[in-house]
């Protein structure tokens, strides 16, 4: 598991850091804690750069997750 905070617009470094949580054919999870509009915009830029959507979970909605979404 990886928890990312303090985002920088360096896409390859971001990918390297989150990639460390799922190695050796193991499933890994990354949680990006967004605390500002700047961080939100960087995450949107990262999504666009890699052409891969990043699922958003609102803190208030965590208790509503189904077992297969955990």
N, CA, C and O atoms as a CHARMM CRD file, in Angstrom:
* protein
*
  280
    1    1 UNK  N      0.85100  -1.16800   0.00000 PROA 1      0.00000
    2    1 UNK  CA     0.00000   0.00000   0.00000 PROA 1      0.00000
    3    1 UNK  C      0.89600   1.23100   0.00000 PROA 1      0.00000
    4    1 UNK  O      1.94500   1.26100   0.64400 PROA 1      0.00000
    5    2 UNK  N      0.46400   2.22600  -0.72500 PROA 2      0.00000
    6    2 UNK  CA     1.17200   3.49600  -0.80900 PROA 2      0.00000
    7    2 UNK  C      0.17800   4.61100  -0.50800 PROA 2      0.00000
    8    2 UNK  O     -0.96200   4.57800  -0.97100 PROA 2      0.00000
    9    3 UNK  N      0.61200   5.59000   0.26400 PROA 3      0.00000
   10    3 UNK  CA    -0.20400   6.77300   0.53100 PROA 3      0.00000
   11    3 UNK  C      0.58500   7.96700   0.02600 PROA 3      0.00000
   12    3 UNK  O      1.68600   8.24500   0.50300 PROA 3      0.00000
   13    4 UNK  N      0.01300   8.67300  -0.94600 PROA 4      0.00000
   14    4 UNK  CA     0.71200   9.79800  -1.57000 PROA 4      0.00000
   15    4 UNK  C      0.14900  11.12600  -1.07200 PROA 4      0.00000
   16    4 UNK  O     -1.06500  11.32300  -1.01800 PROA 4      0.00000
   17    5 UNK  N      1.04100  12.01300  -0.71700 PROA 5      0.00000
   18    5 UNK  CA     0.69500  13.38200  -0.33000 PROA 5      0.00000
   19    5 UNK  C      1.74500  14.30100  -0.94000 PROA 5      0.00000
   20    5 UNK  O      2.75100  13.82700  -1.46800 PROA 5      0.00000
   21    6 UNK  N      1.52600  15.58800  -0.87400 PROA 6      0.00000
   22    6 UNK  CA     2.51300  16.56000  -1.35100 PROA 6      0.00000
   23    6 UNK  C      2.92500  16.28000  -2.79800 PROA 6      0.00000
   24    6 UNK  O      4.06500  15.89800  -3.06500 PROA 6      0.00000
   25    7 UNK  N      2.00300  16.47000  -3.70800 PROA 7      0.00000
   26    7 UNK  CA     2.21500  16.13200  -5.10900 PROA 7      0.00000
   27    7 UNK  C      3.07900  17.14800  -5.83200 PROA 7      0.00000
   28    7 UNK  O      2.98900  18.35600  -5.61000 PROA 7      0.00000
   29    8 UNK  N      3.92400  16.60700  -6.71200 PROA 8      0.00000
   30    8 UNK  CA     4.72400  17.43600  -7.59800 PROA 8      0.00000
   31    8 UNK  C      4.38300  17.02400  -9.02600 PROA 8      0.00000
   32    8 UNK  O      4.10500  15.85200  -9.28200 PROA 8      0.00000
   33    9 UNK  N      4.40200  17.96200  -9.94700 PROA 9      0.00000
   34    9 UNK  CA     4.03700  17.61900 -11.32700 PROA 9      0.00000
   35    9 UNK  C      5.15400  16.88800 -12.07000 PROA 9      0.00000
   36    9 UNK  O      5.48200  17.24500 -13.20100 PROA 9      0.00000
   37   10 UNK  N      5.73500  15.87500 -11.44500 PROA 10     0.00000
   38   10 UNK  CA     6.76300  15.03800 -12.05900 PROA 10     0.00000
   39   10 UNK  C      6.14500  13.65400 -12.24100 PROA 10     0.00000
   40   10 UNK  O      6.16500  12.82400 -11.33200 PROA 10     0.00000
   41   11 UNK  N      5.60500  13.42700 -13.41500 PROA 11     0.00000
   42   11 UNK  CA     4.78800  12.24500 -13.65500 PROA 11     0.00000
   43   11 UNK  C      5.55800  10.93700 -13.48200 PROA 11     0.00000
   44   11 UNK  O      5.03900   9.98900 -12.89400 PROA 11     0.00000
   45   12 UNK  N      6.77200  10.87800 -13.98000 PROA 12     0.00000
   46   12 UNK  CA     7.53500   9.63400 -13.89800 PROA 12     0.00000
   47   12 UNK  C      7.90800   9.29500 -12.45000 PROA 12     0.00000
   48   12 UNK  O      7.92000   8.12200 -12.07700 PROA 12     0.00000
   49   13 UNK  N      8.21200  10.30200 -11.63700 PROA 13     0.00000
   50   13 UNK  CA     8.50200  10.05600 -10.21900 PROA 13     0.00000
   51   13 UNK  C      7.25200   9.54600  -9.51500 PROA 13     0.00000
   52   13 UNK  O      7.33000   8.62800  -8.69900 PROA 13     0.00000
   53   14 UNK  N      6.10000  10.13600  -9.82500 PROA 14     0.00000
   54   14 UNK  CA     4.83800   9.67400  -9.24200 PROA 14     0.00000
   55   14 UNK  C      4.62300   8.19900  -9.58300 PROA 14     0.00000
   56   14 UNK  O      4.30600   7.39500  -8.70600 PROA 14     0.00000
   57   15 UNK  N      4.79600   7.84700 -10.86200 PROA 15     0.00000
   58   15 UNK  CA     4.59800   6.46400 -11.29100 PROA 15     0.00000
   59   15 UNK  C      5.57100   5.52800 -10.57500 PROA 15     0.00000
   60   15 UNK  O      5.18100   4.44200 -10.14700 PROA 15     0.00000
   61   16 UNK  N      6.81100   5.93200 -10.44300 PROA 16     0.00000
   62   16 UNK  CA     7.80600   5.10500  -9.75300 PROA 16     0.00000
   63   16 UNK  C      7.40700   4.87300  -8.29500 PROA 16     0.00000
   64   16 UNK  O      7.50000   3.75100  -7.79600 PROA 16     0.00000
   65   17 UNK  N      6.97100   5.91700  -7.62300 PROA 17     0.00000
   66   17 UNK  CA     6.61600   5.79800  -6.20300 PROA 17     0.00000
   67   17 UNK  C      5.40100   4.91100  -5.98700 PROA 17     0.00000
   68   17 UNK  O      5.40900   4.05600  -5.10200 PROA 17     0.00000
   69   18 UNK  N      4.35500   5.10300  -6.78500 PROA 18     0.00000
   70   18 UNK  CA     3.16400   4.27300  -6.56800 PROA 18     0.00000
   71   18 UNK  C      3.37800   2.85400  -7.06400 PROA 18     0.00000
   72   18 UNK  O      2.74200   1.92200  -6.57400 PROA 18     0.00000
   73   19 UNK  N      4.27100   2.68300  -8.03400 PROA 19     0.00000
   74   19 UNK  CA     4.54400   1.35300  -8.56000 PROA 19     0.00000
   75   19 UNK  C      5.20600   0.43200  -7.55500 PROA 19     0.00000
   76   19 UNK  O      5.16300  -0.78900  -7.70900 PROA 19     0.00000
   77   20 UNK  N      5.80900   0.99300  -6.54300 PROA 20     0.00000
   78   20 UNK  CA     6.49600   0.18900  -5.53700 PROA 20     0.00000
   79   20 UNK  C      5.51200  -0.58400  -4.65100 PROA 20     0.00000
   80   20 UNK  O      5.91900  -1.51800  -3.96000 PROA 20     0.00000
   81   21 UNK  N      4.23900  -0.21700  -4.65900 PROA 21     0.00000
   82   21 UNK  CA     3.29000  -0.89700  -3.76700 PROA 21     0.00000
   83   21 UNK  C      2.77900  -2.20100  -4.36500 PROA 21     0.00000
   84   21 UNK  O      2.26900  -3.03900  -3.62200 PROA 21     0.00000
   85   22 UNK  N      2.89300  -2.40700  -5.65400 PROA 22     0.00000
   86   22 UNK  CA     2.41800  -3.63600  -6.27500 PROA 22     0.00000
   87   22 UNK  C      3.52400  -4.28200  -7.08900 PROA 22     0.00000
   88   22 UNK  O      3.55400  -4.15900  -8.31400 PROA 22     0.00000
   89   23 UNK  N      4.42400  -4.96300  -6.41600 PROA 23     0.00000
   90   23 UNK  CA     5.56000  -5.56200  -7.10900 PROA 23     0.00000
   91   23 UNK  C      5.50500  -7.07700  -7.02300 PROA 23     0.00000
   92   23 UNK  O      4.77600  -7.64800  -6.21200 PROA 23     0.00000
   93   24 UNK  N      6.29100  -7.71200  -7.87600 PROA 24     0.00000
   94   24 UNK  CA     6.42300  -9.17100  -7.88400 PROA 24     0.00000
   95   24 UNK  C      5.06600  -9.84500  -8.07000 PROA 24     0.00000
   96   24 UNK  O      4.72500 -10.79900  -7.37000 PROA 24     0.00000
   97   25 UNK  N      4.30100  -9.32600  -9.03000 PROA 25     0.00000
   98   25 UNK  CA     2.97500  -9.86900  -9.36800 PROA 25     0.00000
   99   25 UNK  C      1.98300  -9.82000  -8.21300 PROA 25     0.00000
  100   25 UNK  O      1.03100 -10.59900  -8.18600 PROA 25     0.00000
  101   26 UNK  N      2.19000  -8.92600  -7.27200 PROA 26     0.00000
  102   26 UNK  CA     1.25800  -8.74600  -6.14900 PROA 26     0.00000
  103   26 UNK  C      0.39800  -7.51700  -6.40700 PROA 26     0.00000
  104   26 UNK  O      0.84700  -6.54400  -7.01300 PROA 26     0.00000
  105   27 UNK  N     -0.83000  -7.57600  -5.94300 PROA 27     0.00000
  106   27 UNK  CA    -1.74800  -6.45300  -6.05800 PROA 27     0.00000
  107   27 UNK  C     -1.38100  -5.39600  -5.02800 PROA 27     0.00000
  108   27 UNK  O     -1.09800  -5.72400  -3.87600 PROA 27     0.00000
  109   28 UNK  N     -1.38400  -4.14300  -5.42800 PROA 28     0.00000
  110   28 UNK  CA    -1.08000  -3.05300  -4.50700 PROA 28     0.00000
  111   28 UNK  C     -2.10400  -1.94300  -4.64700 PROA 28     0.00000
  112   28 UNK  O     -2.78500  -1.83400  -5.66600 PROA 28     0.00000
  113   29 UNK  N     -2.20200  -1.13900  -3.63600 PROA 29     0.00000
  114   29 UNK  CA    -3.14300  -0.01900  -3.63300 PROA 29     0.00000
  115   29 UNK  C     -2.39400   1.26800  -3.33000 PROA 29     0.00000
  116   29 UNK  O     -1.45100   1.28500  -2.53800 PROA 29     0.00000
  117   30 UNK  N     -2.82700   2.33500  -3.96800 PROA 30     0.00000
  118   30 UNK  CA    -2.29200   3.66100  -3.68100 PROA 30     0.00000
  119   30 UNK  C     -3.45300   4.57100  -3.33600 PROA 30     0.00000
  120   30 UNK  O     -4.47200   4.59000  -4.02600 PROA 30     0.00000
  121   31 UNK  N     -3.28900   5.31800  -2.26900 PROA 31     0.00000
  122   31 UNK  CA    -4.26900   6.31600  -1.86700 PROA 31     0.00000
  123   31 UNK  C     -3.61200   7.68000  -1.98400 PROA 31     0.00000
  124   31 UNK  O     -2.55900   7.92900  -1.39800 PROA 31     0.00000
  125   32 UNK  N     -4.24400   8.55500  -2.74700 PROA 32     0.00000
  126   32 UNK  CA    -3.76300   9.91900  -2.92400 PROA 32     0.00000
  127   32 UNK  C     -4.61000  10.82600  -2.04800 PROA 32     0.00000
  128   32 UNK  O     -5.81200  10.96800  -2.27400 PROA 32     0.00000
  129   33 UNK  N     -3.99600  11.43000  -1.06300 PROA 33     0.00000
  130   33 UNK  CA    -4.72600  12.33200  -0.17700 PROA 33     0.00000
  131   33 UNK  C     -4.64100  13.73600  -0.74700 PROA 33     0.00000
  132   33 UNK  O     -3.58400  14.36800  -0.72300 PROA 33     0.00000
  133   34 UNK  N     -5.76600  14.21900  -1.26200 PROA 34     0.00000
  134   34 UNK  CA    -5.83000  15.52300  -1.91700 PROA 34     0.00000
  135   34 UNK  C     -6.29700  16.54400  -0.89500 PROA 34     0.00000
  136   34 UNK  O     -7.39400  16.43300  -0.34800 PROA 34     0.00000
  137   35 UNK  N     -5.45600  17.54300  -0.64200 PROA 35     0.00000
  138   35 UNK  CA    -5.78900  18.53000   0.37600 PROA 35     0.00000
  139   35 UNK  C     -5.90500  19.94200  -0.13900 PROA 35     0.00000
  140   35 UNK  O     -6.14000  20.87100   0.63300 PROA 35     0.00000
  141   36 UNK  N     -5.74200  20.11700  -1.45400 PROA 36     0.00000
  142   36 UNK  CA    -5.81800  21.47100  -2.00300 PROA 36     0.00000
  143   36 UNK  C     -6.23600  21.40400  -3.46900 PROA 36     0.00000
  144   36 UNK  O     -6.18300  20.35000  -4.10300 PROA 36     0.00000
  145   37 UNK  N     -6.64300  22.53400  -3.97900 PROA 37     0.00000
  146   37 UNK  CA    -7.00100  22.61100  -5.39800 PROA 37     0.00000
  147   37 UNK  C     -5.77500  22.33600  -6.26400 PROA 37     0.00000
  148   37 UNK  O     -5.88500  21.73100  -7.33100 PROA 37     0.00000
  149   38 UNK  N     -4.61100  22.77900  -5.80200 PROA 38     0.00000
  150   38 UNK  CA    -3.35900  22.53900  -6.53000 PROA 38     0.00000
  151   38 UNK  C     -3.11800  21.03400  -6.67700 PROA 38     0.00000
  152   38 UNK  O     -2.83100  20.56000  -7.77700 PROA 38     0.00000
  153   39 UNK  N     -3.23200  20.27600  -5.57200 PROA 39     0.00000
  154   39 UNK  CA    -3.05400  18.82800  -5.61700 PROA 39     0.00000
  155   39 UNK  C     -4.07800  18.17400  -6.54100 PROA 39     0.00000
  156   39 UNK  O     -3.74400  17.26700  -7.30300 PROA 39     0.00000
  157   40 UNK  N     -5.31700  18.63600  -6.47100 PROA 40     0.00000
  158   40 UNK  CA    -6.37700  18.09400  -7.32300 PROA 40     0.00000
  159   40 UNK  C     -6.02200  18.29500  -8.79600 PROA 40     0.00000
  160   40 UNK  O     -6.17900  17.38400  -9.60800 PROA 40     0.00000
  161   41 UNK  N     -5.54500  19.48400  -9.13100 PROA 41     0.00000
  162   41 UNK  CA    -5.18300  19.77900 -10.52000 PROA 41     0.00000
  163   41 UNK  C     -3.99500  18.93900 -10.98200 PROA 41     0.00000
  164   41 UNK  O     -3.96100  18.49200 -12.12900 PROA 41     0.00000
  165   42 UNK  N     -3.02800  18.72300 -10.10100 PROA 42     0.00000
  166   42 UNK  CA    -1.89100  17.86900 -10.46000 PROA 42     0.00000
  167   42 UNK  C     -2.36600  16.44500 -10.71400 PROA 42     0.00000
  168   42 UNK  O     -1.91000  15.80600 -11.66300 PROA 42     0.00000
  169   43 UNK  N     -3.27900  15.93100  -9.87900 PROA 43     0.00000
  170   43 UNK  CA    -3.79000  14.57800 -10.09600 PROA 43     0.00000
  171   43 UNK  C     -4.52900  14.47200 -11.42200 PROA 43     0.00000
  172   43 UNK  O     -4.41400  13.46300 -12.11800 PROA 43     0.00000
  173   44 UNK  N     -5.27700  15.49300 -11.77300 PROA 44     0.00000
  174   44 UNK  CA    -5.96900  15.49100 -13.06700 PROA 44     0.00000
  175   44 UNK  C     -4.95400  15.49800 -14.21000 PROA 44     0.00000
  176   44 UNK  O     -5.15800  14.83100 -15.22400 PROA 44     0.00000
  177   45 UNK  N     -3.86900  16.24600 -14.04900 PROA 45     0.00000
  178   45 UNK  CA    -2.80500  16.26300 -15.06300 PROA 45     0.00000
  179   45 UNK  C     -2.14600  14.89100 -15.18500 PROA 45     0.00000
  180   45 UNK  O     -1.84100  14.44400 -16.29100 PROA 45     0.00000
  181   46 UNK  N     -1.92600  14.22100 -14.05200 PROA 46     0.00000
  182   46 UNK  CA    -1.33300  12.87900 -14.06300 PROA 46     0.00000
  183   46 UNK  C     -2.26600  11.90000 -14.76700 PROA 46     0.00000
  184   46 UNK  O     -1.81900  11.07600 -15.56500 PROA 46     0.00000
  185   47 UNK  N     -3.55000  11.98900 -14.47600 PROA 47     0.00000
  186   47 UNK  CA    -4.55600  11.16000 -15.15500 PROA 47     0.00000
  187   47 UNK  C     -4.46500  11.33500 -16.66500 PROA 47     0.00000
  188   47 UNK  O     -4.44400  10.36000 -17.41600 PROA 47     0.00000
  189   48 UNK  N     -4.41200  12.56500 -17.08900 PROA 48     0.00000
  190   48 UNK  CA    -4.36000  12.87000 -18.51900 PROA 48     0.00000
  191   48 UNK  C     -3.04400  12.39600 -19.13500 PROA 48     0.00000
  192   48 UNK  O     -3.03800  11.83600 -20.23200 PROA 48     0.00000
  193   49 UNK  N     -1.94600  12.61500 -18.44400 PROA 49     0.00000
  194   49 UNK  CA    -0.62700  12.23500 -18.95900 PROA 49     0.00000
  195   49 UNK  C     -0.55500  10.73300 -19.22200 PROA 49     0.00000
  196   49 UNK  O     -0.07700  10.30900 -20.27400 PROA 49     0.00000
  197   50 UNK  N     -1.03000   9.92500 -18.26600 PROA 50     0.00000
  198   50 UNK  CA    -0.96900   8.47400 -18.40500 PROA 50     0.00000
  199   50 UNK  C     -2.19800   7.89000 -19.09800 PROA 50     0.00000
  200   50 UNK  O     -2.25400   6.68900 -19.36000 PROA 50     0.00000
  201   51 UNK  N     -3.17600   8.73500 -19.39300 PROA 51     0.00000
  202   51 UNK  CA    -4.42200   8.29100 -20.04100 PROA 51     0.00000
  203   51 UNK  C     -5.05400   7.13300 -19.27100 PROA 51     0.00000
  204   51 UNK  O     -5.47800   6.12700 -19.84000 PROA 51     0.00000
  205   52 UNK  N     -5.09600   7.32000 -17.95400 PROA 52     0.00000
  206   52 UNK  CA    -5.66100   6.29500 -17.07700 PROA 52     0.00000
  207   52 UNK  C     -6.45200   6.98800 -15.96600 PROA 52     0.00000
  208   52 UNK  O     -5.90500   7.82000 -15.24300 PROA 52     0.00000
  209   53 UNK  N     -7.73100   6.64800 -15.82900 PROA 53     0.00000
  210   53 UNK  CA    -8.53000   7.31300 -14.79700 PROA 53     0.00000
  211   53 UNK  C     -8.09400   6.91300 -13.38800 PROA 53     0.00000
  212   53 UNK  O     -7.68900   5.77500 -13.14900 PROA 53     0.00000
  213   54 UNK  N     -8.18200   7.85400 -12.47700 PROA 54     0.00000
  214   54 UNK  CA    -7.89600   7.61400 -11.06700 PROA 54     0.00000
  215   54 UNK  C     -9.22400   7.73200 -10.33000 PROA 54     0.00000
  216   54 UNK  O     -9.84700   8.79400 -10.32000 PROA 54     0.00000
  217   55 UNK  N     -9.65100   6.63300  -9.71500 PROA 55     0.00000
  218   55 UNK  CA   -10.93600   6.63700  -9.01300 PROA 55     0.00000
  219   55 UNK  C    -10.89500   7.58300  -7.82200 PROA 55     0.00000
  220   55 UNK  O     -9.89600   7.67000  -7.10700 PROA 55     0.00000
  221   56 UNK  N    -11.99300   8.28300  -7.62600 PROA 56     0.00000
  222   56 UNK  CA   -12.10700   9.22100  -6.51800 PROA 56     0.00000
  223   56 UNK  C    -13.02300   8.63900  -5.44800 PROA 56     0.00000
  224   56 UNK  O    -14.11800   8.16200  -5.75000 PROA 56     0.00000
  225   57 UNK  N    -12.57500   8.68000  -4.21200 PROA 57     0.00000
  226   57 UNK  CA   -13.39900   8.26800  -3.07400 PROA 57     0.00000
  227   57 UNK  C    -13.47600   9.45100  -2.12600 PROA 57     0.00000
  228   57 UNK  O    -12.46000   9.92700  -1.62000 PROA 57     0.00000
  229   58 UNK  N    -14.67800   9.91200  -1.89600 PROA 58     0.00000
  230   58 UNK  CA   -14.89900  11.00600  -0.95900 PROA 58     0.00000
  231   58 UNK  C    -14.90800  10.41000   0.45100 PROA 58     0.00000
  232   58 UNK  O    -15.52900   9.37000   0.67300 PROA 58     0.00000
  233   59 UNK  N    -14.24500  11.03700   1.38400 PROA 59     0.00000
  234   59 UNK  CA   -14.12900  10.50400   2.74900 PROA 59     0.00000
  235   59 UNK  C    -15.48100  10.07300   3.30800 PROA 59     0.00000
  236   59 UNK  O    -15.58600   9.00200   3.90600 PROA 59     0.00000
  237   60 UNK  N    -16.50500  10.88000   3.12600 PROA 60     0.00000
  238   60 UNK  CA   -17.82300  10.55000   3.66300 PROA 60     0.00000
  239   60 UNK  C    -18.39000   9.28500   3.04000 PROA 60     0.00000
  240   60 UNK  O    -19.27400   8.66100   3.62600 PROA 60     0.00000
  241   61 UNK  N    -17.90000   8.88700   1.85800 PROA 61     0.00000
  242   61 UNK  CA   -18.45500   7.73800   1.15000 PROA 61     0.00000
  243   61 UNK  C    -17.73300   6.43500   1.46800 PROA 61     0.00000
  244   61 UNK  O    -18.17100   5.38200   1.00500 PROA 61     0.00000
  245   62 UNK  N    -16.66600   6.45700   2.22400 PROA 62     0.00000
  246   62 UNK  CA   -15.89700   5.24300   2.48800 PROA 62     0.00000
  247   62 UNK  C    -16.75000   4.16200   3.14400 PROA 62     0.00000
  248   62 UNK  O    -16.60600   2.98600   2.81000 PROA 62     0.00000
  249   63 UNK  N    -17.62000   4.52500   4.05400 PROA 63     0.00000
  250   63 UNK  CA   -18.43800   3.51700   4.74000 PROA 63     0.00000
  251   63 UNK  C    -19.45800   2.87300   3.80600 PROA 63     0.00000
  252   63 UNK  O    -20.05300   1.85700   4.16600 PROA 63     0.00000
  253   64 UNK  N    -19.67700   3.43500   2.62000 PROA 64     0.00000
  254   64 UNK  CA   -20.65100   2.88500   1.67900 PROA 64     0.00000
  255   64 UNK  C    -20.03300   1.92700   0.66200 PROA 64     0.00000
  256   64 UNK  O    -20.74200   1.44000  -0.21800 PROA 64     0.00000
  257   65 UNK  N    -18.74200   1.64300   0.75700 PROA 65     0.00000
  258   65 UNK  CA   -18.09500   0.76500  -0.21300 PROA 65     0.00000
  259   65 UNK  C    -18.61800  -0.65900  -0.09700 PROA 65     0.00000
  260   65 UNK  O    -18.88000  -1.15800   0.99800 PROA 65     0.00000
  261   66 UNK  N    -18.76200  -1.29500  -1.24200 PROA 66     0.00000
  262   66 UNK  CA   -19.11600  -2.70500  -1.28600 PROA 66     0.00000
  263   66 UNK  C    -17.83500  -3.50900  -1.05700 PROA 66     0.00000
  264   66 UNK  O    -16.74200  -2.99300  -1.28600 PROA 66     0.00000
  265   67 UNK  N    -17.94900  -4.76300  -0.61100 PROA 67     0.00000
  266   67 UNK  CA   -16.74600  -5.56200  -0.33800 PROA 67     0.00000
  267   67 UNK  C    -15.78100  -5.65100  -1.51500 PROA 67     0.00000
  268   67 UNK  O    -14.57000  -5.66500  -1.29500 PROA 67     0.00000
  269   68 UNK  N    -16.26600  -5.71200  -2.75700 PROA 68     0.00000
  270   68 UNK  CA   -15.36300  -5.81800  -3.90300 PROA 68     0.00000
  271   68 UNK  C    -14.72600  -4.48700  -4.27800 PROA 68     0.00000
  272   68 UNK  O    -13.88900  -4.45200  -5.17900 PROA 68     0.00000
  273   69 UNK  N    -15.08600  -3.40500  -3.62600 PROA 69     0.00000
  274   69 UNK  CA   -14.49500  -2.09900  -3.88500 PROA 69     0.00000
  275   69 UNK  C    -13.42900  -1.75200  -2.85500 PROA 69     0.00000
  276   69 UNK  O    -12.76300  -0.72400  -2.98500 PROA 69     0.00000
  277   70 UNK  N    -13.25700  -2.57100  -1.85600 PROA 70     0.00000
  278   70 UNK  CA   -12.28000  -2.28100  -0.79900 PROA 70     0.00000
  279   70 UNK  C    -10.88700  -2.61000  -1.25200 PROA 70     0.00000
  280   70 UNK  O     -9.93300  -2.43100  -0.49600 PROA 70     0.00000
